[in-house]
Each structure stands twice: as C-alpha cells, then as structure tokens.
C-alpha cells in the first residue's frame, strides 16, 4: 500500500513538473529586451514595527533619471556609508533598470554611489534565494544522516537542483547533497559589485542601456541578445540581454555557481565556509582568471575596485524589511 501511494505521488508530481517545464520552454523568461526604464519594485512583505537604520515610510519612485533615483534614496535614508560602518542593513529597493543618464553624471564618486546603491540590494536578494536553497539542502542532509526518508517532493526538487547546478547525477544521499552545497552558495557582494562596475563601465555601457547586461555574459543564441561592437573576426557570440537587472544578477550568480570554469572559485569558497569565516570577495577574486580574456589583469582590476571603494565590509550586509509599497512603479 505504501509503495503504491509513493508511486502515485511521484507520478502526480512528475506530471506537474513536465507541465511547468513545458510552460518554461514555450514562454522563456529571457527574450528580446525593450529599451529599459527605471522602476522600483519592493517585494510584498508585511511591515515591521521598527526598522533599524532608515525611515519606514512607503515611497514610490517616479522618473528615470539619476537625480530622481538619488532623491528617492535620500528620502528613504539609504546611506551606503552607514551600511559599511554600522548595522550593515540595506533597504529592499529593487530597480528594474539603471537610469539612462548614468554617463551624464560628471562626478565619479556620485556615479559610483548611484551604481552601488542600485545594484547592492539586487545582489543581496539573489543571495537570499540561494541561502534558502542551502537551508533546504542542509535540512535534507540532516534527514538522510538520521536515517529518515526523503519524500517525493524533495526528491523531485533535488533532481531540479542537480540539473540547475550541473552536478553529475548520483544517488540521493550525503554525497549528492554536499556537491549541491558546494554550488548553491552566496556570491560576496563586494565581488559582484566590483565585477558589475568593471563589466558595465559603472552602468554606462550600451549593453546596460539596451539589455540590462551588467556582467557581460556571453550568449550564442542569435535572438534576443546584443551584438558586440568590437567582436573579433571569426567569433559569433553575443552579449546576453535581460528583461531586468535582477535577472542579470541571478544569471551571473548561477554562472559562477555552475560553470566548470569556476570550479576553483567554488572550492575556495567552500574552504572559507569550512573555517567558519565570512565569504570574502577579495579572497575569491583571484579565482576568477577565467572570467575574462584579460586573465590576471582582470583579477587585479577587480581587486582594486574592491579595495579603493572599501567594499569588503559589504560582504556582511543583509536586506532589511520595509513596508509594502502600494503606489505605481514606473
């Protein structure tokens, strides 16, 4: 009777999975990208009675200029310096695209602040989702070690995770869970911000304006992507375009967490985890020689951005909670 029930449950879950997969293939998330506009979207979260570090009034962002965005940051009390030296809490401000006039900002320090404040919450949000995956993996690992069974839903989820992170298939057990934990881990915000700045020209590149591509990820599909202006002869790659900055950040994180070129990066991160230390962007930057054809010159550039802009402290930053915004997004 029990085996019959489990087979029925697995069959039902399998049907649902196939249906979802069909929808994903027929209506992919990433397609042709229209010219982006700035918008601010806050997740639907219940307001807390007190939020440390900034005002809690609900504010809707209107406009698509760097000045308007900066004014919104100020009204919300979003101060990057307080996040560095104080409580390390960052408001949940998620903009869909960077202002189109980033290149018009004459003062480099002002442009840097707008860029960092815009991208940091997105990186932290992506890391939150990865952390949720890690918690589930650790729970399943505990169940397996304690001799408890893994239910059909969790088995299916593990199959999806195995495919997502390109982990070599293995029987469900501690070995598989450990392989997934090595992949499903956060990206240090300092490293993500430095790479985004370097790859996007601090948010001024054509790829950012036309496709929210802040990490310069290559793509080989002829549709929905951007053609490089100075592509070497004989090469056919494009620059992957995204419907939002958050999509770009999530794809970047998945790239580092799954591609074989960054195995050394993941192993070094696992070693840092093993000694109980905070995952450090500066320590991991040297493991990304393969990210750019510039090799060690690229690593030195990324490390310099982290150092000069004092970004390492942001590796301990986390998202706070803000009241739900009911106003329109632009």
Wavefront OBJ file of the C-alpha trace (Angstrom):
o trace
v 0.000 0.000 0.000
v 2.801 2.441 0.940
v 4.802 1.738 -2.222
v 1.656 2.176 -4.316
v 0.986 5.530 -2.694
v 4.574 6.707 -3.261
v 4.410 5.684 -6.928
v 1.149 7.584 -7.342
v 2.584 10.626 -5.621
v 5.729 10.567 -7.742
v 3.637 10.177 -10.860
v 1.450 13.142 -9.988
v 4.442 15.318 -9.132
v 6.129 14.244 -12.343
v 3.115 15.355 -14.385
v 3.200 18.752 -12.682
v 6.929 19.049 -13.349
v 6.511 18.264 -17.051
v 3.715 20.821 -17.296
v 5.848 23.513 -15.668
v 8.809 22.626 -17.865
v 6.622 22.912 -20.968
v 5.494 26.376 -19.917
v 9.083 27.436 -19.242
v 10.240 26.271 -22.660
v 7.314 27.713 -24.590
v 7.391 31.033 -22.733
v 11.002 31.611 -21.652
v 11.852 34.249 -19.098
v 14.548 35.867 -21.180
v 13.614 37.068 -24.618
v 14.006 40.171 -26.696
v 14.556 43.144 -24.434
v 12.916 46.507 -24.959
v 14.682 49.735 -24.070
v 14.700 49.641 -20.260
v 13.245 52.249 -17.939
v 13.946 52.800 -14.285
v 11.409 51.378 -11.879
v 11.400 50.446 -8.237
v 9.696 47.276 -7.100
v 9.547 46.272 -3.467
v 8.639 42.700 -2.519
v 5.323 42.131 -0.832
v 6.369 41.983 2.807
v 4.461 42.692 5.976
v 5.668 45.912 7.572
v 7.569 45.547 10.821
v 7.007 47.881 13.742
v 10.571 49.127 13.669
v 13.300 49.108 11.066
v 16.829 49.990 12.122
v 18.789 52.473 10.063
v 16.289 54.287 7.857
v 12.789 55.729 7.684
v 9.971 53.295 7.044
v 7.593 55.469 5.016
v 6.347 53.914 1.784
v 7.689 55.786 -1.209
v 7.039 55.279 -4.901
v 9.831 56.193 -7.281
v 8.835 58.310 -10.259
v 11.171 59.276 -13.062
v 14.026 57.721 -14.957
v 16.950 59.991 -14.130
v 19.873 59.545 -11.787
v 18.795 62.684 -9.920
v 15.315 61.286 -9.271
v 16.749 57.976 -8.125
v 19.250 59.709 -5.836
v 16.444 61.792 -4.326
v 14.488 58.604 -3.646
v 17.493 57.063 -1.915
v 17.840 60.175 0.248
v 14.150 60.260 1.200
v 14.372 56.635 2.284
v 17.520 57.278 4.301
v 19.546 54.852 2.196
v 23.132 55.659 3.139
v 25.759 53.239 1.893
v 28.289 54.512 4.426
v 26.043 53.591 7.355
v 25.794 50.126 5.861
v 29.572 49.929 5.782
v 30.376 51.224 9.253
v 27.164 50.487 11.127
v 24.449 47.889 11.114
v 25.022 46.591 7.553
v 21.291 46.595 6.785
v 20.250 47.553 3.254
v 16.704 48.572 2.244
v 14.770 46.435 -0.208
v 14.956 48.764 -3.187
v 14.910 46.829 -6.440
v 15.145 48.877 -9.621
v 14.368 47.225 -12.947
v 16.970 49.188 -14.909
v 19.637 51.790 -14.290
v 18.944 55.440 -15.158
v 19.585 56.178 -18.817
v 21.672 59.232 -17.939
v 24.363 57.493 -15.879
v 27.015 58.695 -18.323
v 25.889 62.295 -17.761
v 26.952 62.233 -14.112
v 30.198 64.199 -14.141
v 31.433 63.412 -10.644
v 32.863 59.905 -10.479
v 32.098 59.486 -6.782
v 28.445 60.375 -7.337
v 28.160 57.901 -10.205
v 29.773 55.206 -8.080
v 27.315 55.746 -5.230
v 24.302 55.616 -7.540
v 25.650 52.444 -9.110
v 26.486 50.660 -5.852
v 23.205 51.636 -4.185
v 21.263 50.382 -7.200
v 22.996 47.012 -7.574
v 23.676 46.030 -3.943
v 20.042 45.229 -2.982
v 19.705 43.059 -6.096
v 22.811 41.057 -5.181
v 21.567 40.594 -1.626
v 18.159 39.486 -2.901
v 19.731 36.881 -5.181
v 21.849 35.690 -2.253
v 18.740 35.389 -0.085
v 17.228 32.972 -2.582
v 20.438 30.942 -2.694
v 20.574 30.883 1.112
v 17.047 29.470 1.167
v 18.236 26.672 -1.113
v 21.152 25.989 1.224
v 18.868 25.768 4.247
v 16.703 23.215 2.478
v 19.755 21.215 1.418
v 21.107 21.155 4.964
v 17.710 20.013 6.262
v 17.635 17.166 3.743
v 21.206 16.240 4.620
v 20.222 16.012 8.268
v 17.258 13.805 7.402
v 19.469 11.456 5.394
v 22.130 11.227 8.111
v 19.433 10.480 10.686
v 18.066 7.693 8.520
v 14.861 9.484 7.629
v 13.359 9.153 4.192
v 13.250 11.853 1.508
v 9.694 12.460 0.343
v 8.709 12.593 -3.366
v 8.525 16.390 -3.488
v 12.042 16.746 -2.099
v 13.343 14.069 -4.464
v 11.963 15.993 -7.408
v 13.422 19.247 -6.062
v 16.845 17.606 -5.772
v 16.596 16.496 -9.397
v 15.833 20.073 -10.428
v 18.763 21.366 -8.365
v 21.071 18.767 -9.895
v 20.126 19.987 -13.360
v 20.297 23.657 -12.367
v 23.812 23.457 -10.951
v 25.098 20.932 -13.489
v 26.013 18.451 -10.808
v 26.865 14.967 -12.017
v 23.909 12.777 -11.248
v 24.272 10.453 -8.293
v 22.013 8.538 -5.974
v 20.253 10.740 -3.458
v 22.470 10.813 -0.408
v 25.035 12.826 1.508
v 27.465 12.874 -1.437
v 24.907 14.497 -3.735
v 23.838 16.992 -1.075
v 27.448 18.012 -0.419
v 28.054 18.535 -4.135
v 24.992 20.771 -4.326
v 26.045 22.713 -1.221
v 29.373 23.427 -2.891
v 27.484 25.045 -5.779
v 24.481 26.647 -4.094
v 26.228 29.349 -2.112
v 26.206 33.134 -1.984
v 28.313 35.462 -4.103
v 30.210 38.017 -1.976
v 28.545 41.410 -2.595
v 31.943 43.126 -2.842
v 32.937 40.823 -5.686
v 29.612 41.133 -7.506
v 29.669 44.936 -7.268
v 33.261 45.140 -8.487
v 32.614 42.858 -11.454
v 29.423 44.699 -12.349
v 31.277 48.021 -12.264
v 34.145 46.723 -14.397
v 31.967 44.921 -16.937
v 29.417 47.711 -17.360
v 31.619 50.799 -17.181
v 29.863 51.793 -13.958
v 26.484 51.372 -15.604
v 27.214 53.432 -18.720
v 27.771 50.760 -21.380
v 25.461 50.159 -24.335
v 24.810 46.635 -23.101
v 23.359 48.025 -19.870
v 21.194 50.603 -21.631
v 19.833 48.175 -24.201
v 19.702 44.914 -22.282
v 20.413 45.318 -18.558
v 23.622 43.350 -19.135
v 25.837 44.441 -16.259
v 28.107 41.385 -16.191
v 28.944 40.995 -19.881
v 27.834 37.374 -20.071
v 28.285 35.794 -23.476
v 25.429 34.162 -25.353
v 25.360 32.167 -28.559
v 21.671 32.383 -29.384
v 21.024 34.629 -32.408
v 17.813 36.079 -30.982
v 17.184 38.327 -28.008
v 20.837 39.183 -27.402
v 23.164 42.093 -28.185
v 25.882 42.106 -30.825
v 29.291 43.296 -29.552
v 30.605 46.360 -31.338
v 34.207 45.098 -31.432
v 33.813 41.359 -31.779
v 36.928 39.566 -33.004
v 36.835 38.167 -36.510
v 35.581 34.601 -36.597
v 33.645 34.850 -33.341
v 29.868 34.651 -33.253
v 28.954 35.285 -29.629
v 26.590 37.979 -28.436
v 26.053 39.625 -25.062
v 23.161 38.135 -23.158
v 20.277 40.570 -22.677
v 17.871 40.589 -19.740
v 14.432 41.976 -19.018
v 15.622 43.389 -15.687
v 18.752 43.970 -13.648
v 17.652 41.312 -11.171
v 17.540 38.721 -13.949
v 21.072 39.724 -14.886
v 22.297 39.376 -11.292
v 20.663 35.963 -10.863
v 22.147 34.688 -14.120
v 25.593 35.911 -13.051
v 25.315 34.104 -9.716
v 24.190 30.900 -11.412
v 27.067 31.176 -13.870
v 29.668 31.334 -11.083
v 27.891 28.586 -9.180
v 27.545 26.106 -12.020
v 30.018 26.625 -14.874
v 33.029 24.317 -14.936
v 35.367 27.294 -15.487
v 34.682 28.466 -11.929
v 35.144 25.185 -10.070
v 38.249 26.596 -8.369
v 36.192 29.577 -7.202
v 33.587 27.287 -5.644
v 36.187 25.093 -3.962
v 37.917 28.130 -2.429
v 34.579 29.412 -1.171
v 33.868 26.034 0.390
v 37.220 26.187 2.215
v 36.309 29.597 3.627
v 32.989 28.166 4.780
v 34.825 25.266 6.363
v 36.710 27.515 8.784
v 33.567 29.422 9.703
v 34.628 32.711 8.089
v 32.549 35.178 6.076
v 32.738 34.531 2.349
v 35.221 37.218 1.270
v 35.135 38.835 -2.159
v 38.771 39.900 -2.120
v 39.913 36.395 -1.208
v 37.888 34.896 -4.055
v 38.680 37.470 -6.747
v 41.926 35.693 -7.593
v 39.955 32.582 -8.555
v 38.239 34.306 -11.468
v 41.031 34.478 -14.043
v 38.775 32.580 -16.439
v 36.027 35.209 -16.299
v 37.845 37.472 -18.742
v 40.339 37.042 -21.547
v 42.459 39.566 -19.626
v 43.277 36.912 -17.025
v 45.301 38.247 -14.100
v 44.956 41.826 -15.333
v 41.216 41.410 -14.884
v 41.699 39.989 -11.391
v 43.897 42.948 -10.447
v 41.279 45.381 -11.759
v 38.512 43.709 -9.743
v 40.647 43.609 -6.606
v 41.495 47.295 -6.998
v 37.811 48.249 -7.237
v 37.061 46.306 -4.052
v 39.996 47.896 -2.227
v 39.688 51.509 -3.389
v 35.935 51.627 -2.736
v 36.103 49.833 0.617
v 33.615 47.179 -0.492
v 34.757 44.261 1.668
v 32.577 45.425 4.557
v 29.510 44.923 2.386
v 30.098 41.174 2.417
v 28.331 41.219 5.797
v 25.423 43.349 4.573
v 21.891 42.000 4.578
v 18.489 43.173 3.460
v 16.137 44.713 5.984
v 12.371 44.860 5.837
v 10.334 47.792 4.612
v 6.588 48.386 4.489
v 4.799 47.229 1.383
v 4.654 49.874 -1.345
v 1.222 50.176 -2.947
v 1.993 53.010 -5.339
v 2.665 52.559 -9.054
v 6.025 51.520 -10.460
v 7.453 53.287 -13.466
l 1 2 3 4 5 6 7 8 9 10 11 12 13 14 15 16 17 18 19 20 21 22 23 24 25 26 27 28 29 30 31 32 33 34 35 36 37 38 39 40 41 42 43 44 45 46 47 48 49 50 51 52 53 54 55 56 57 58 59 60 61 62 63 64 65 66 67 68 69 70 71 72 73 74 75 76 77 78 79 80 81 82 83 84 85 86 87 88 89 90 91 92 93 94 95 96 97 98 99 100 101 102 103 104 105 106 107 108 109 110 111 112 113 114 115 116 117 118 119 120 121 122 123 124 125 126 127 128 129 130 131 132 133 134 135 136 137 138 139 140 141 142 143 144 145 146 147 148 149 150 151 152 153 154 155 156 157 158 159 160 161 162 163 164 165 166 167 168 169 170 171 172 173 174 175 176 177 178 179 180 181 182 183 184 185 186 187 188 189 190 191 192 193 194 195 196 197 198 199 200 201 202 203 204 205 206 207 208 209 210 211 212 213 214 215 216 217 218 219 220 221 222 223 224 225 226 227 228 229 230 231 232 233 234 235 236 237 238 239 240 241 242 243 244 245 246 247 248 249 250 251 252 253 254 255 256 257 258 259 260 261 262 263 264 265 266 267 268 269 270 271 272 273 274 275 276 277 278 279 280 281 282 283 284 285 286 287 288 289 290 291 292 293 294 295 296 297 298 299 300 301 302 303 304 305 306 307 308 309 310 311 312 313 314 315 316 317 318 319 320 321 322 323 324 325 326 327 328 329 330
